[in-house]
Amino acid sequence: MLFQYVKEPGRVLVIDDQQANLDTARMLLEAEGYLVRCEVSGRQGLDAIPEFKPDLILLDMMMPGMDGFDVLRELREQQLTQRIPVLFVTAAYDDMTLERAFDLGVVDFVARPYRRNELRARVNAHLRLKQTNDRLQRTAREREEVVNLVAHDLKNPLSSILFATQMLRDGSVAPERIGRYYEIIQDAGNDAVGYIHDYLEQRAAQTQAVPQAGRANLTAVAEWIDRRYRERLEQTGMPLTVIKPPEPVTVSIAEQVLRQVGENLITNALKYAPNAPVEVAVHAGAPGYWRLRVTDHGPGLTESQQRQLFKPFVRLHSQRQGSNDERLSSGLGLSLAKRTIESHGGQMWYERGSDGGSSFVIEAGAA
């Protein structure tokens, strides 16, 4: 099994206008190990849902003011509450009442006065169904997250391999530089295999993804970006400048994470700022922090584009449509990059350059 979860006690919200009924329901349900919250009116019950987050609602149908039918209608109108199973409680019911309640979405009913075995059986059955469904949905979301991460992180080394092989195939590489292009292919291939190992082998054994602890030489990360992307940038008319402090700088983020995010920023410059110079700089930030800044001197982004930058599955218009970068793009890059940096205790943001270009800044604490 890919993901495992610790079983938690079910959370039951009881809504009834009679305190004696609430006390009885609480006693019986808490004896079964459930977490119980009681409210004496329909409105108070609805107001309690965002905080209590019930797995199941036990709802009295006959209440003054807002009765159970009114509560049901409001529950089904809200996305937050429409999937919560509701058991309605009534001392007097007929076929018409039952039909009306089921039409509004109740999953079962319980007669009052309560019978312990009946209440336990009905609540247990519907809570198990609800919790099983929740687990399946969480598993589906987390598997999708793993797929998204793998696809995103494989995109950049694969695009480097495609670039280097195309250059070699075209025969446009000077003989003395052929070895360098083979190094790019080998290094990018090793990175791709490493990413697959990280996400598909290591994370599959974990309940949830755990941020990598570690330290990184920020100067070495800038040098790595230089080695990986200088030829590619220069081939497309984008001179690269790397600015480093005189002494190595170490920060509290794993080097692999900074490499992945750094190359994502470079490939964005390739897509959105063609023929513009690119600068990678390491410099001091706030006291006790250092920054890696990737700047392109292209056309920059409009205010509307800036608002969309870190939203998942949003792709800005590329001026190099049809390129390998464009075909490999998922629209997840900046969204995942920002979230990854923040999950490791850093910050990432966008700044518009004084010349109209774009700067992306990663800030991390000194180690």
C-alpha distance (Angstrom), angle and dihedral (degrees) to the residues before:
residue distance angle dihedral
M1 . . .
L2 3.80 . .
F3 3.81 99.3 .
Q4 3.78 130.5 26.2
Y5 3.80 128.1 -164.9
V6 3.78 134.3 -163.0
K7 3.79 110.6 -117.3
E8 3.81 111.5 -115.0
P9 3.81 127.4 -162.2
G10 3.78 113.5 -98.4
R11 3.80 118.7 -104.3
V12 3.81 113.8 -133.0
L13 3.80 123.9 -169.7
V14 3.83 113.5 -158.7
I15 3.82 117.7 -161.3
D16 3.82 116.0 -171.0
D17 3.81 133.3 136.9
Q18 3.84 93.3 -139.6
Q19 3.80 115.7 80.8
A20 3.81 92.5 -155.7
N21 3.80 90.1 57.6
L22 3.79 90.9 48.5
D23 3.81 91.7 50.6
T24 3.80 92.1 50.5
A25 3.81 93.6 47.9
R26 3.81 91.5 47.5
M27 3.81 92.6 50.5
L28 3.81 93.9 49.2
L29 3.81 96.0 43.6
E30 3.79 96.9 44.0
A31 3.81 88.2 51.4
E32 3.82 85.8 62.1
G33 3.81 91.3 52.6
Y34 3.80 98.8 -103.6
L35 3.79 125.3 142.7
V36 3.80 105.1 -120.9
R37 3.79 133.6 -164.5
C38 3.81 122.1 -176.8
E39 3.81 128.1 -156.7
V40 3.82 127.3 -177.4
S41 3.82 99.8 -146.3
G42 3.77 140.0 36.2
R43 3.79 93.6 -115.1
Q44 3.81 93.6 49.6
G45 3.80 89.4 48.5
L46 3.80 92.3 53.1
D47 3.80 91.5 46.4
A48 3.82 90.3 52.8
I49 3.81 95.3 56.4
P50 3.85 100.6 81.4
E51 3.80 91.5 53.9
F52 3.82 100.8 36.2
K53 3.83 97.5 37.6
P54 3.82 96.5 -156.9
D55 3.78 123.3 -151.8
L56 3.80 90.5 -154.0
I57 3.81 137.3 12.3
L58 3.81 124.4 -143.8
L59 3.79 103.2 -158.1
D60 3.80 130.9 -169.2
M61 3.79 108.3 -141.4
M62 3.81 98.7 -158.3
M63 3.80 109.1 61.9
P64 3.81 130.0 137.3
G65 3.79 117.0 -105.1
M66 3.80 106.2 0.6
D67 3.81 103.7 27.6
G68 3.78 127.4 -166.1
F69 3.79 93.4 -87.9
D70 3.82 90.9 55.5
V71 3.82 89.7 49.2
L72 3.81 91.3 50.2
R73 3.78 92.8 51.7
E74 3.79 91.8 52.3
L75 3.81 92.2 45.4
R76 3.79 91.7 54.8
E77 3.80 93.3 47.3
Q78 3.82 93.9 59.5
Q79 3.80 121.4 73.6
L80 3.82 91.1 -146.1
T81 3.81 93.1 58.5
Q82 3.80 107.9 25.5
R83 3.82 93.9 92.5
I84 3.83 96.6 49.2
P85 3.84 108.9 110.2
V86 3.82 113.1 -121.9
L87 3.81 125.8 -156.7
F88 3.77 111.3 -166.5
V89 3.79 121.1 -144.8
T90 3.78 124.5 -151.4
A91 3.79 138.0 157.7
A92 3.81 93.9 -155.6
Y93 3.76 121.9 35.5
D94 3.77 139.5 152.6
D95 3.77 136.1 -171.3
M96 3.80 92.4 -86.2
T97 3.80 91.9 52.8
L98 3.80 91.4 48.2
E99 3.81 92.7 48.7
R100 3.80 92.5 48.5
A101 3.81 92.3 49.4
F102 3.81 94.7 48.1
D103 3.80 90.3 47.1
L104 3.81 87.7 58.1
G105 3.80 91.8 52.6
V106 3.81 110.5 -94.1
V107 3.80 113.4 151.6
D108 3.81 98.9 -153.1
F109 3.79 143.9 -17.4
V110 3.80 136.9 -125.8
A111 3.79 125.7 -153.2
R112 3.78 122.0 -131.2
P113 2.99 134.8 -105.5
Y114 3.79 84.8 57.9
R115 3.77 121.4 -117.0
R116 3.77 108.8 -152.7
N117 3.82 98.1 -138.5
E118 3.79 93.8 45.8
L119 3.81 93.9 48.1
R120 3.81 91.8 46.7
A121 3.81 93.7 48.2
R122 3.79 95.9 48.2
V123 3.81 95.6 43.5
N124 3.81 92.5 44.8
A125 3.80 92.9 50.5
H126 3.79 96.2 50.3
L127 3.79 94.8 41.0
R128 3.81 90.7 53.0
L129 3.79 89.9 51.2
K130 3.81 91.7 48.2
Q131 3.81 94.4 47.4
T132 3.80 92.5 46.0
N133 3.79 90.5 51.8
D134 3.81 90.8 48.0
R135 3.81 91.0 51.8
L136 3.79 91.8 50.1
Q137 3.79 91.1 50.4
R138 3.81 92.2 48.1
T139 3.80 90.9 49.3
A140 3.81 91.1 49.9
R141 3.82 91.8 49.2
E142 3.79 93.4 47.8
R143 3.78 93.2 47.4
E144 3.79 89.0 50.3
E145 3.80 88.6 50.2
V146 3.81 91.2 53.6
V147 3.81 90.7 49.4
N148 3.81 90.8 49.6
L149 3.80 92.1 49.3
V150 3.79 93.1 49.1
A151 3.80 93.0 46.7
H152 3.78 91.5 48.2
D153 3.79 96.3 47.5
L154 3.81 94.8 43.9
K155 3.79 91.5 52.5
N156 3.81 96.4 75.0
P157 3.83 100.7 47.2
L158 3.80 89.6 43.5
S159 3.79 91.6 52.8
S160 3.83 89.5 50.1
I161 3.81 90.0 52.1
L162 3.81 90.9 48.9
F163 3.81 91.3 49.8
A164 3.81 95.0 49.0
T165 3.81 95.0 44.8
Q166 3.81 91.3 48.3
M167 3.80 91.0 52.0
L168 3.80 91.6 49.7
R169 3.79 91.9 45.5
D170 3.80 92.5 51.3
G171 3.81 90.4 53.4
S172 3.80 91.3 -133.2
V173 3.82 95.9 124.2
A174 3.79 118.6 104.8
P175 3.84 110.1 -116.7
E176 3.79 93.5 -116.8
R177 3.83 90.4 56.3
I178 3.80 98.9 47.8
G179 3.81 91.2 91.9
R180 3.79 90.3 55.1
Y181 3.81 91.9 55.9
Y182 3.79 90.6 50.6
E183 3.82 87.9 52.4
I184 3.81 90.0 53.2
I185 3.81 90.5 52.7
Q186 3.81 93.2 47.9
D187 3.81 95.3 44.4
A188 3.81 93.0 46.4
G189 3.81 91.0 47.5
N190 3.81 90.6 51.6
D191 3.81 89.5 49.7
A192 3.81 91.1 52.1
V193 3.80 92.1 50.7
G194 3.82 89.6 47.6
Y195 3.79 92.1 52.5
I196 3.80 91.3 50.6
H197 3.79 90.0 50.5
D198 3.79 91.7 48.5
Y199 3.79 98.1 50.0
L200 3.79 104.2 28.5
E201 3.80 100.8 37.4
Q202 3.79 107.5 26.5
R203 3.82 99.5 35.0
A204 3.79 93.2 43.7
A205 3.81 88.2 67.6
Q206 3.81 93.9 51.9
T207 3.80 130.4 82.6
Q208 3.78 88.3 -133.7
A209 3.77 136.2 -4.4
V210 3.80 111.6 -79.1
P211 3.80 117.5 -152.4
Q212 3.77 113.0 -113.9
A213 3.77 113.1 -107.6
G214 3.75 116.7 -145.6
R215 3.76 150.0 101.7
A216 3.75 130.4 -99.4
N217 3.76 136.3 -158.3
L218 3.79 98.7 -128.0
T219 3.80 91.0 -161.9
A220 3.81 90.0 54.7
V221 3.82 90.0 50.9
A222 3.82 90.2 54.9
E223 3.82 89.8 48.6
W224 3.82 90.4 49.7
I225 3.82 90.7 52.9
D226 3.81 88.0 50.5
R227 3.82 92.7 52.7
R228 3.80 94.9 44.2
Y229 3.80 99.8 44.2
R230 3.83 111.4 22.0
E231 3.82 94.8 92.1
R232 3.77 92.7 44.3
L233 3.79 94.1 49.2
E234 3.78 93.9 45.0
Q235 3.80 91.3 48.4
T236 3.81 88.9 59.3
G237 3.82 93.7 46.4
M238 3.79 96.5 -98.9
P239 3.83 111.7 127.5
L240 3.81 113.0 -151.3
T241 3.79 124.5 -141.0
V242 3.82 120.9 -170.1
I243 3.82 118.9 -163.5
K244 3.82 117.9 -167.7
P245 3.80 134.9 173.9
P246 3.81 116.0 -109.9
E247 3.82 92.3 -110.0
P248 3.85 128.2 47.4
V249 3.81 114.8 -94.9
T250 3.82 121.7 -146.9
V251 3.82 123.1 -160.0
S252 3.81 134.6 -176.7
I253 3.81 99.9 -105.1
A254 3.80 127.0 92.3
E255 3.80 112.6 -98.0
Q256 3.81 93.1 -129.0
V257 3.80 90.1 58.0
L258 3.81 92.7 51.9
R259 3.80 91.5 46.7
Q260 3.79 92.2 51.4
V261 3.79 93.8 48.3
G262 3.81 93.2 40.9
E263 3.80 93.7 54.0
N264 3.79 89.9 46.4
L265 3.81 88.5 58.8
I266 3.80 91.0 48.4
T267 3.81 93.1 51.1
N268 3.80 89.0 49.1
A269 3.81 88.5 56.2
L270 3.81 88.9 51.0
K271 3.80 90.3 53.6
Y272 3.79 102.1 39.2
A273 3.82 105.3 27.7
P274 3.82 106.8 39.9
N275 3.83 116.9 -179.1
A276 3.82 91.4 10.9
P277 3.82 123.8 123.5
V278 3.80 116.1 -106.3
E279 3.80 127.4 -149.0
V280 3.81 128.4 -163.9
A281 3.80 113.3 -167.3
V282 3.80 136.1 178.6
H283 3.80 113.3 -157.9
A284 3.80 142.9 146.8
G285 3.80 118.6 -80.2
A286 3.79 128.8 -179.8
P287 3.83 114.3 -13.9
G288 3.80 107.8 -65.2
Y289 3.83 93.4 14.2
W290 3.79 136.6 96.8
R291 3.79 130.2 -157.8
L292 3.77 137.1 -144.2
R293 3.80 108.0 -156.9
V294 3.80 124.7 -168.9
T295 3.80 112.5 -168.1
D296 3.77 131.2 -179.5
H297 3.78 123.0 -168.2
G298 3.77 94.5 -143.9
P299 3.81 131.2 119.6
G300 3.81 94.4 -65.3
L301 3.77 126.0 -142.5
T302 3.78 131.9 -67.9
E303 3.80 119.7 -121.3
S304 3.80 89.0 -104.4
Q305 3.81 91.5 53.3
Q306 3.80 91.4 47.4
R307 3.81 90.0 56.6
Q308 3.82 89.5 54.4
L309 3.81 97.2 45.3
F310 3.79 101.7 100.5
K311 3.80 98.8 32.9
P312 3.83 115.6 113.1
F313 3.81 120.0 -111.5
V314 3.80 92.8 13.8
R315 3.80 115.1 127.1
L316 3.77 120.2 -169.6
H317 3.78 117.5 -141.7
S318 3.79 111.1 -81.9
Q319 3.79 120.1 -146.0
R320 3.81 88.4 -149.2
Q321 3.79 100.2 60.8
G322 3.78 113.7 176.5
S323 3.80 94.0 28.6
N324 3.79 122.0 129.1
D325 3.81 88.9 -107.5
E326 3.80 90.7 54.8
R327 3.81 93.8 48.5
L328 3.80 92.6 47.9
S329 3.78 95.2 46.8
S330 3.81 116.5 112.8
G331 3.80 99.3 179.9
L332 3.82 89.3 -118.4
G333 3.80 99.2 97.6
L334 3.78 106.9 97.8
S335 3.79 93.7 31.3
L336 3.82 92.0 55.6
A337 3.79 92.9 39.0
K338 3.79 92.9 55.5
R339 3.79 93.2 44.4
T340 3.81 91.7 47.9
I341 3.79 93.4 51.3
E342 3.80 92.4 46.7
S343 3.82 92.3 48.1
H344 3.81 87.2 58.6
G345 3.80 93.5 51.9
G346 3.81 98.4 -97.0
Q347 3.78 135.1 110.9
M348 3.79 133.0 -127.0
W349 3.78 129.6 -170.3
Y350 3.80 145.7 155.1
E351 3.81 127.4 -110.8
R352 3.78 127.5 -174.4
G353 3.80 110.9 -127.9
S354 3.78 123.2 -121.7
D355 3.82 88.7 -116.8
G356 3.79 92.3 49.7
G357 3.80 96.4 -95.6
S358 3.79 128.1 121.5
S359 3.79 131.9 -101.9
F360 3.79 126.8 -168.6
V361 3.77 114.8 -163.6
I362 3.81 128.4 -159.7
E363 3.81 114.9 -168.2
A364 3.81 124.2 -170.1
G365 3.79 136.1 169.4
A366 3.78 118.5 -97.7
A367 3.81 114.3 -105.4
